[in-house]
Amino acid sequence: MAVHRSKSSQRISPESERLVADSISLAASGSQLEDRFWEERLRGRLQKLLKSHHQTIIDTALDQTFRINTVAFEVLADTRKYRRGSGSGHAKVYCGRGYTAGHYSLAL
């Protein structure tokens, strides 16, 4: 008998999984030193994805963190917002886009 998986239970990409894991780790961090480590790691991943225009990977990670850990979702969304506004030249790619997950809407 064939097993059918719903779309929501399918695995996400490895890069999305890394964003989710880093966001959860930063959300659970217990010290400023650990915060800095996870922030830099997360920012580096986001910068790489933004430079290569991989918005769907970021959106998937936002969806996943929203479902499993809202604190990690806020961490990822805030870090994403920081990267966009940091003068890195990526804001034009996402100008005017919005991100909606469930009942939570975040302008990106």
N, C-alpha and C positions, 0 to 999 in steps of 0.2 A: 504494500500500500504506500502510495506517495505521500510525503509529508510536505505540506504547503506552509511556507512562512509568510507572515504578514510583513508588509513593508517596514513597519516600525521595529521588528525584531531582527532585521538583517544587520550584519556587521557594518560598521562605518569604516572609512578608509584609515590606514595606519597613521597618516598625518593628522586626521581629525582626532583619532584616539590619543595621540601625543598631546594635542592641545587640551583635550578634556583632562588627561592625567595631570598635566602641568597646572591647570586651573584648579583642580581639586587639591593638589599638593600645596599651592599657594594659599588657598582658602583655609587649609588645615595647619598652616605654618605656625610654629610656636615662638619664633624669635625674629628679631630684625635682620639678623644675618641670614637666616633661612628665607625670610621674605625677599631679600635682595637677590639671592640665588635664583629662586623660582620666578621672580619678576623679570630678571634678565633673560632667563631661558624662554619664558613665554613671549617676551617682546621680540627676541631673536626669531622665534618660529613665525610669529605674526608678520614681522618685517619681510622674511623670506617669502611667505605666501602672498603678501600684498604686492611685492615686486613682480611676482610671476602671475598676478591677477587670478588667484585661486580663491575667489569669494565663496564658492560652493563648499569648500573644505571648512572655511570659517563658519559659514551658516550651519553646516552639519554639526560642528562642535558646539555652537550656541544652542541648537535644538537639543542635543544630547545632555548638555549640562543643565539646561532648563528643566528637563525631565527628571534628572537624577540628583541634582544638588544645586539649589537656587543660589547659594552663596558662591559656588564656583562659577555659575552663570554670570553673576554680577562682577566677579573678578575678571572673567574673560571679556565681558562687554566693556568694562571700564578700561582694561588694558588695550582693547581694540580702539576705543575712543581716543585714548592717549596717543596711540600710534598714528591715528588719522590726523590729529591736531598737532603733531610734533614738528611740522614743517618738513616732513619727509617727502612731500610731493605726491602723496598717494590720495589726498582728499578728493581730487577731481574724478577719480575712478568711481567713487561711491557717493558722489554728491547727489542729494535728493532721494537716496534710497532709504527705505525703512525696513526694520526687521521686526517681525511679529512672531512670537512663540506663545501659543495658548492665549491667555488674557494679558500678557505683558508685551508692550510695544516699546521699542527702543529705536530712536532715529540714529542712523549711521551715516 
